[in-house]
Amino acid sequence: AQSFPILQLNQDEDDAFRKLSDLFLKEFGLKDPMQGEMLVSLLKVMIILLTRIGKSRIQKINGSYQEIETIRQFNLLVDANFRKKKSVQEYAFLLGVNPKKLSEVFRIAKLNPPLITIHNRIVLEAKRLLLFSLKSITEISDDLGFEDISQFTKLFKKYTN
């Protein structure tokens, strides 16, 4: 949820996406009562193609099903709560696990520690707000749940230089 892989397509994949793109463009040009359903179907095909490519290229996560599920739940909780909850302890409590156990699960999976995951999500949102809103740094700091703007700027500088 926090990073977007950039994939280099091979020739077959590139051809498939070009054909799909042509179909999209052609469909947008039609005025047909079934146009909406066709566009939804084409979008589903695109999502399936992207999922297949991603699955074949993205690094597998080490760990048991339960550990991977804990990581998934953690990431969902971070996405939903990063404005209010900033510590690993708060998320561990929500997951019903010990903070050390949560960090161990991430270490076994060879992922960034949970705190870095939380910080990356905060920084990602800050970048989004800086790019797509007219909010000041103070307003962004407030939106992201920082009581002190210096805490926010210190975190942001640490992760973005």
N, C-alpha and C positions, 0 to 999 in steps of 0.2 A: 503494500500500500504506500510505502514511502519512497520508492525509487522506481524509475521507469527504464527498463532495459532497452537499449537500441540494438536492433537485430539487423544483421546484414543478410539480405535474402539471396538464395541461390537462384539460378536462372528459372527453374520450374516455379518456384514460389513467386518470383517477380512476374512471370507470365500470368500466373493465376490472379494476382492482384491487379494487373493491368486489365485483364478480361473483366474482372469484377467491377473495376472502376468504369470501364466502358458501359457495362450494364446499368450501373447507377446513373451515369450521365444520360443514357438513352431513356431510362425510366423517368427521370426528372423532366424530360422534354415531352412526355406523353400526358395527355389529359384524359385519364381513364378512371372509372369508378374503383377499379381494383389497384390503382397506383399505390395507395397506402400499404396494402397487404403485401404487394410485391417488394416495396422498399424495406419493410420489416423482414421479409424473407431474405433479401440480399444482405441486410445487416447481420442476421443470424449466421449466414454463411461466412461473412467476414470475421465474426467473433470466433467461430469454430476454427477457421484457418489460422487466426492469430494464436488461439489457444494451443493448437497442435504444434505450431512453430515454437512457441514459448516453452512448452513442455519438453521439446526435444533439445532445447539449448540452455535453459536456465538450470543453474546448479541445484542439485538435489540437496535437501536438508537432511542432515543426519539425525537419527533419533527414532524412538518408538512412536506408534500412532498417538499415544497419550501425550507424549512430549510435543509432538508436532501440533496437536490440537491445543495444547497450552499456549504455544507460540502464536497460533492463529487467534485464539481468544484474547491474548494479550494485545496483539496488534489491533483487533477490533475495539478493545477497550481504550487503547491509546487514541485511536481515531475519534472516538466518541467523547473523550474526557480530557484531552491534552490542554484545554484552556483552564481547567480547574485543578487537575491532579498532575503534579510534576515529579513525584518521587516513585521509585520502584516499590517502596513499602506500600503505598496506597494501591497500586495495581496488584501486588501480591495478595493483599487483603481481599480485594474484589474477586480474585481467582481462587482464594482459599488455599494458598500455598505460602511457604516460607520465602522471604526475599532471596535468601541464599540459594534455595532450591530453584527458584525462577532463574537466577543468574547462571546456575549450573546447567539448566536445560538449554539456555542460549549458548553456553560454551560448548556443550556436547554437539549442538547443531552447527557449530562453527559460524555463528552469527554475531553481529555486534552485540555488546551487552545491552540489557534492557534500558538503562539510563540513556545510552547513546540513541537508542531507538526513539525514546520519548523526546529527546532534544532535537533529533532530526525532524520529527513531525512538527514540532514547534517552529523550527527554522523554515521548513517547507511552507507552512501557513504564513509566516511572516513575509517570505519572498512573494507569495501569491498576493498578499495584501499590498505590498509595496508596488508590485507591477500592475495590478488591476484595480486599485482603489486610489482615492485621493486623500486617504487618511494620513495623518502625521505619524511620526515615530511614537509620540506619546499615546496617540489613540490606538495604534497597533499594539503597543505594550499593554495598554489597558484591556483591549480585546482578547489578548492572549493570557490574561490573568496574572500579570506581573504587578505587584504593588509598587515596585520601585523600577523606574525606567533604566537605572544603571544595571540592574540584574539582567534585564532583557538585552541591553546593548552589549554587555559582556558576553552573554551566551551567543548572541548573533555574530559578534566579531570572532569568537572562538571557532565557530563552525563555517564561517564564510571568508575569513581573513579580511 
